[in-house]
Amino acid sequence: MLLFLAVKWQGLDARLTIHYDLGFTLHTATPSDSQEPSTSNPSTVAWSFPYEKLRMTGDDGNRLLWLEFADGSEQVSWLSFDTDR
């Protein structure tokens, strides 16, 4: 089972994927030289963590979600849901 969410991360359009077995993956769109919008732009994996690395989550009850992963670097990712789509 997969869940895809359109989000903003560090000012970039991104897609958060939550996979039943693999955990969390954030894909950012690879910039294109074309001015035409495309739904098939290639993406880059910004980060990926299994469920067991998730340490804490939180939200503002509106648009913001934060995920804290314990991977040695103590990465905290702030995501804003793109409600305009």
Chimera marker file (.cmm) of the C-alpha trace (Angstrom):
<marker_set name="trace">
<marker id="1" x="0.000" y="0.000" z="0.000" r="1" g="1" b="0" radius="0.5"/>
<marker id="2" x="1.226" y="3.501" z="-0.917" r="1" g="1" b="0" radius="0.5"/>
<marker id="3" x="0.164" y="6.985" z="0.096" r="1" g="1" b="0" radius="0.5"/>
<marker id="4" x="1.348" y="10.001" z="-1.929" r="1" g="1" b="0" radius="0.5"/>
<marker id="5" x="1.094" y="13.568" z="-0.604" r="1" g="1" b="0" radius="0.5"/>
<marker id="6" x="1.934" y="16.787" z="-2.478" r="1" g="1" b="0" radius="0.5"/>
<marker id="7" x="4.023" y="18.956" z="-0.143" r="1" g="1" b="0" radius="0.5"/>
<marker id="8" x="6.452" y="21.873" z="-0.062" r="1" g="1" b="0" radius="0.5"/>
<marker id="9" x="9.885" y="21.168" z="1.429" r="1" g="1" b="0" radius="0.5"/>
<marker id="10" x="12.560" y="23.850" z="1.723" r="1" g="1" b="0" radius="0.5"/>
<marker id="11" x="10.526" y="25.941" z="-0.754" r="1" g="1" b="0" radius="0.5"/>
<marker id="12" x="10.426" y="23.165" z="-3.364" r="1" g="1" b="0" radius="0.5"/>
<marker id="13" x="7.471" y="21.218" z="-4.722" r="1" g="1" b="0" radius="0.5"/>
<marker id="14" x="7.840" y="17.694" z="-3.455" r="1" g="1" b="0" radius="0.5"/>
<marker id="15" x="5.995" y="14.417" z="-2.966" r="1" g="1" b="0" radius="0.5"/>
<marker id="16" x="6.000" y="12.523" z="0.304" r="1" g="1" b="0" radius="0.5"/>
<marker id="17" x="5.519" y="8.808" z="-0.193" r="1" g="1" b="0" radius="0.5"/>
<marker id="18" x="4.538" y="6.604" z="2.711" r="1" g="1" b="0" radius="0.5"/>
<marker id="19" x="5.051" y="2.950" z="1.811" r="1" g="1" b="0" radius="0.5"/>
<marker id="20" x="3.675" y="0.082" z="3.874" r="1" g="1" b="0" radius="0.5"/>
<marker id="21" x="7.014" y="-1.772" z="3.956" r="1" g="1" b="0" radius="0.5"/>
<marker id="22" x="9.642" y="0.868" z="3.123" r="1" g="1" b="0" radius="0.5"/>
<marker id="23" x="8.580" y="3.856" z="5.248" r="1" g="1" b="0" radius="0.5"/>
<marker id="24" x="8.938" y="7.503" z="4.243" r="1" g="1" b="0" radius="0.5"/>
<marker id="25" x="10.501" y="8.884" z="1.042" r="1" g="1" b="0" radius="0.5"/>
<marker id="26" x="10.565" y="12.495" z="-0.095" r="1" g="1" b="0" radius="0.5"/>
<marker id="27" x="10.942" y="13.154" z="-3.830" r="1" g="1" b="0" radius="0.5"/>
<marker id="28" x="11.701" y="16.629" z="-5.148" r="1" g="1" b="0" radius="0.5"/>
<marker id="29" x="10.989" y="17.603" z="-8.733" r="1" g="1" b="0" radius="0.5"/>
<marker id="30" x="14.044" y="17.931" z="-10.942" r="1" g="1" b="0" radius="0.5"/>
<marker id="31" x="13.985" y="21.410" z="-12.503" r="1" g="1" b="0" radius="0.5"/>
<marker id="32" x="13.215" y="21.436" z="-16.191" r="1" g="1" b="0" radius="0.5"/>
<marker id="33" x="14.381" y="23.872" z="-18.890" r="1" g="1" b="0" radius="0.5"/>
<marker id="34" x="10.878" y="23.791" z="-20.331" r="1" g="1" b="0" radius="0.5"/>
<marker id="35" x="8.427" y="26.490" z="-19.346" r="1" g="1" b="0" radius="0.5"/>
<marker id="36" x="5.552" y="24.055" z="-19.879" r="1" g="1" b="0" radius="0.5"/>
<marker id="37" x="4.148" y="22.411" z="-16.737" r="1" g="1" b="0" radius="0.5"/>
<marker id="38" x="4.624" y="18.681" z="-16.706" r="1" g="1" b="0" radius="0.5"/>
<marker id="39" x="3.292" y="15.906" z="-14.544" r="1" g="1" b="0" radius="0.5"/>
<marker id="40" x="6.062" y="13.592" z="-15.705" r="1" g="1" b="0" radius="0.5"/>
<marker id="41" x="9.153" y="15.562" z="-14.592" r="1" g="1" b="0" radius="0.5"/>
<marker id="42" x="11.850" y="13.303" z="-13.196" r="1" g="1" b="0" radius="0.5"/>
<marker id="43" x="12.344" y="13.439" z="-9.455" r="1" g="1" b="0" radius="0.5"/>
<marker id="44" x="15.208" y="13.165" z="-7.019" r="1" g="1" b="0" radius="0.5"/>
<marker id="45" x="15.054" y="11.372" z="-3.689" r="1" g="1" b="0" radius="0.5"/>
<marker id="46" x="15.775" y="14.051" z="-1.063" r="1" g="1" b="0" radius="0.5"/>
<marker id="47" x="15.619" y="11.574" z="1.820" r="1" g="1" b="0" radius="0.5"/>
<marker id="48" x="14.256" y="8.189" z="2.776" r="1" g="1" b="0" radius="0.5"/>
<marker id="49" x="13.784" y="6.600" z="6.209" r="1" g="1" b="0" radius="0.5"/>
<marker id="50" x="12.225" y="3.352" z="7.447" r="1" g="1" b="0" radius="0.5"/>
<marker id="51" x="9.482" y="3.544" z="10.082" r="1" g="1" b="0" radius="0.5"/>
<marker id="52" x="11.823" y="2.493" z="12.881" r="1" g="1" b="0" radius="0.5"/>
<marker id="53" x="13.901" y="5.680" z="12.381" r="1" g="1" b="0" radius="0.5"/>
<marker id="54" x="10.890" y="7.950" z="12.998" r="1" g="1" b="0" radius="0.5"/>
<marker id="55" x="11.326" y="9.507" z="16.421" r="1" g="1" b="0" radius="0.5"/>
<marker id="56" x="8.696" y="12.207" z="16.658" r="1" g="1" b="0" radius="0.5"/>
<marker id="57" x="5.965" y="13.839" z="14.591" r="1" g="1" b="0" radius="0.5"/>
<marker id="58" x="3.890" y="16.941" z="15.009" r="1" g="1" b="0" radius="0.5"/>
<marker id="59" x="1.596" y="19.294" z="13.148" r="1" g="1" b="0" radius="0.5"/>
<marker id="60" x="-0.034" y="22.680" z="13.478" r="1" g="1" b="0" radius="0.5"/>
<marker id="61" x="-3.543" y="21.331" z="12.819" r="1" g="1" b="0" radius="0.5"/>
<marker id="62" x="-3.654" y="23.199" z="9.525" r="1" g="1" b="0" radius="0.5"/>
<marker id="63" x="-0.890" y="22.785" z="6.925" r="1" g="1" b="0" radius="0.5"/>
<marker id="64" x="2.444" y="22.015" z="8.601" r="1" g="1" b="0" radius="0.5"/>
<marker id="65" x="3.787" y="18.577" z="9.446" r="1" g="1" b="0" radius="0.5"/>
<marker id="66" x="7.172" y="17.864" z="10.931" r="1" g="1" b="0" radius="0.5"/>
<marker id="67" x="8.910" y="14.532" z="11.060" r="1" g="1" b="0" radius="0.5"/>
<marker id="68" x="12.001" y="13.887" z="13.174" r="1" g="1" b="0" radius="0.5"/>
<marker id="69" x="14.167" y="10.925" z="12.274" r="1" g="1" b="0" radius="0.5"/>
<marker id="70" x="16.955" y="9.422" z="14.381" r="1" g="1" b="0" radius="0.5"/>
<marker id="71" x="19.691" y="8.670" z="11.878" r="1" g="1" b="0" radius="0.5"/>
<marker id="72" x="22.754" y="10.110" z="13.577" r="1" g="1" b="0" radius="0.5"/>
<marker id="73" x="22.188" y="13.554" z="12.064" r="1" g="1" b="0" radius="0.5"/>
<marker id="74" x="18.893" y="14.045" z="13.942" r="1" g="1" b="0" radius="0.5"/>
<marker id="75" x="17.185" y="15.234" z="10.765" r="1" g="1" b="0" radius="0.5"/>
<marker id="76" x="13.986" y="17.184" z="11.216" r="1" g="1" b="0" radius="0.5"/>
<marker id="77" x="11.900" y="17.759" z="8.097" r="1" g="1" b="0" radius="0.5"/>
<marker id="78" x="9.235" y="20.438" z="7.976" r="1" g="1" b="0" radius="0.5"/>
<marker id="79" x="6.621" y="19.824" z="5.297" r="1" g="1" b="0" radius="0.5"/>
<marker id="80" x="3.849" y="22.142" z="4.177" r="1" g="1" b="0" radius="0.5"/>
<marker id="81" x="0.874" y="20.547" z="2.493" r="1" g="1" b="0" radius="0.5"/>
<marker id="82" x="0.080" y="22.018" z="-0.881" r="1" g="1" b="0" radius="0.5"/>
<marker id="83" x="-3.654" y="22.540" z="-0.513" r="1" g="1" b="0" radius="0.5"/>
<marker id="84" x="-3.910" y="24.399" z="-3.832" r="1" g="1" b="0" radius="0.5"/>
<marker id="85" x="-3.829" y="21.153" z="-5.839" r="1" g="1" b="0" radius="0.5"/>
<link id1="1" id2="2" r="1" g="1" b="0" radius="0.2"/>
<link id1="2" id2="3" r="1" g="1" b="0" radius="0.2"/>
<link id1="3" id2="4" r="1" g="1" b="0" radius="0.2"/>
<link id1="4" id2="5" r="1" g="1" b="0" radius="0.2"/>
<link id1="5" id2="6" r="1" g="1" b="0" radius="0.2"/>
<link id1="6" id2="7" r="1" g="1" b="0" radius="0.2"/>
<link id1="7" id2="8" r="1" g="1" b="0" radius="0.2"/>
<link id1="8" id2="9" r="1" g="1" b="0" radius="0.2"/>
<link id1="9" id2="10" r="1" g="1" b="0" radius="0.2"/>
<link id1="10" id2="11" r="1" g="1" b="0" radius="0.2"/>
<link id1="11" id2="12" r="1" g="1" b="0" radius="0.2"/>
<link id1="12" id2="13" r="1" g="1" b="0" radius="0.2"/>
<link id1="13" id2="14" r="1" g="1" b="0" radius="0.2"/>
<link id1="14" id2="15" r="1" g="1" b="0" radius="0.2"/>
<link id1="15" id2="16" r="1" g="1" b="0" radius="0.2"/>
<link id1="16" id2="17" r="1" g="1" b="0" radius="0.2"/>
<link id1="17" id2="18" r="1" g="1" b="0" radius="0.2"/>
<link id1="18" id2="19" r="1" g="1" b="0" radius="0.2"/>
<link id1="19" id2="20" r="1" g="1" b="0" radius="0.2"/>
<link id1="20" id2="21" r="1" g="1" b="0" radius="0.2"/>
<link id1="21" id2="22" r="1" g="1" b="0" radius="0.2"/>
<link id1="22" id2="23" r="1" g="1" b="0" radius="0.2"/>
<link id1="23" id2="24" r="1" g="1" b="0" radius="0.2"/>
<link id1="24" id2="25" r="1" g="1" b="0" radius="0.2"/>
<link id1="25" id2="26" r="1" g="1" b="0" radius="0.2"/>
<link id1="26" id2="27" r="1" g="1" b="0" radius="0.2"/>
<link id1="27" id2="28" r="1" g="1" b="0" radius="0.2"/>
<link id1="28" id2="29" r="1" g="1" b="0" radius="0.2"/>
<link id1="29" id2="30" r="1" g="1" b="0" radius="0.2"/>
<link id1="30" id2="31" r="1" g="1" b="0" radius="0.2"/>
<link id1="31" id2="32" r="1" g="1" b="0" radius="0.2"/>
<link id1="32" id2="33" r="1" g="1" b="0" radius="0.2"/>
<link id1="33" id2="34" r="1" g="1" b="0" radius="0.2"/>
<link id1="34" id2="35" r="1" g="1" b="0" radius="0.2"/>
<link id1="35" id2="36" r="1" g="1" b="0" radius="0.2"/>
<link id1="36" id2="37" r="1" g="1" b="0" radius="0.2"/>
<link id1="37" id2="38" r="1" g="1" b="0" radius="0.2"/>
<link id1="38" id2="39" r="1" g="1" b="0" radius="0.2"/>
<link id1="39" id2="40" r="1" g="1" b="0" radius="0.2"/>
<link id1="40" id2="41" r="1" g="1" b="0" radius="0.2"/>
<link id1="41" id2="42" r="1" g="1" b="0" radius="0.2"/>
<link id1="42" id2="43" r="1" g="1" b="0" radius="0.2"/>
<link id1="43" id2="44" r="1" g="1" b="0" radius="0.2"/>
<link id1="44" id2="45" r="1" g="1" b="0" radius="0.2"/>
<link id1="45" id2="46" r="1" g="1" b="0" radius="0.2"/>
<link id1="46" id2="47" r="1" g="1" b="0" radius="0.2"/>
<link id1="47" id2="48" r="1" g="1" b="0" radius="0.2"/>
<link id1="48" id2="49" r="1" g="1" b="0" radius="0.2"/>
<link id1="49" id2="50" r="1" g="1" b="0" radius="0.2"/>
<link id1="50" id2="51" r="1" g="1" b="0" radius="0.2"/>
<link id1="51" id2="52" r="1" g="1" b="0" radius="0.2"/>
<link id1="52" id2="53" r="1" g="1" b="0" radius="0.2"/>
<link id1="53" id2="54" r="1" g="1" b="0" radius="0.2"/>
<link id1="54" id2="55" r="1" g="1" b="0" radius="0.2"/>
<link id1="55" id2="56" r="1" g="1" b="0" radius="0.2"/>
<link id1="56" id2="57" r="1" g="1" b="0" radius="0.2"/>
<link id1="57" id2="58" r="1" g="1" b="0" radius="0.2"/>
<link id1="58" id2="59" r="1" g="1" b="0" radius="0.2"/>
<link id1="59" id2="60" r="1" g="1" b="0" radius="0.2"/>
<link id1="60" id2="61" r="1" g="1" b="0" radius="0.2"/>
<link id1="61" id2="62" r="1" g="1" b="0" radius="0.2"/>
<link id1="62" id2="63" r="1" g="1" b="0" radius="0.2"/>
<link id1="63" id2="64" r="1" g="1" b="0" radius="0.2"/>
<link id1="64" id2="65" r="1" g="1" b="0" radius="0.2"/>
<link id1="65" id2="66" r="1" g="1" b="0" radius="0.2"/>
<link id1="66" id2="67" r="1" g="1" b="0" radius="0.2"/>
<link id1="67" id2="68" r="1" g="1" b="0" radius="0.2"/>
<link id1="68" id2="69" r="1" g="1" b="0" radius="0.2"/>
<link id1="69" id2="70" r="1" g="1" b="0" radius="0.2"/>
<link id1="70" id2="71" r="1" g="1" b="0" radius="0.2"/>
<link id1="71" id2="72" r="1" g="1" b="0" radius="0.2"/>
<link id1="72" id2="73" r="1" g="1" b="0" radius="0.2"/>
<link id1="73" id2="74" r="1" g="1" b="0" radius="0.2"/>
<link id1="74" id2="75" r="1" g="1" b="0" radius="0.2"/>
<link id1="75" id2="76" r="1" g="1" b="0" radius="0.2"/>
<link id1="76" id2="77" r="1" g="1" b="0" radius="0.2"/>
<link id1="77" id2="78" r="1" g="1" b="0" radius="0.2"/>
<link id1="78" id2="79" r="1" g="1" b="0" radius="0.2"/>
<link id1="79" id2="80" r="1" g="1" b="0" radius="0.2"/>
<link id1="80" id2="81" r="1" g="1" b="0" radius="0.2"/>
<link id1="81" id2="82" r="1" g="1" b="0" radius="0.2"/>
<link id1="82" id2="83" r="1" g="1" b="0" radius="0.2"/>
<link id1="83" id2="84" r="1" g="1" b="0" radius="0.2"/>
<link id1="84" id2="85" r="1" g="1" b="0" radius="0.2"/>
</marker_set>
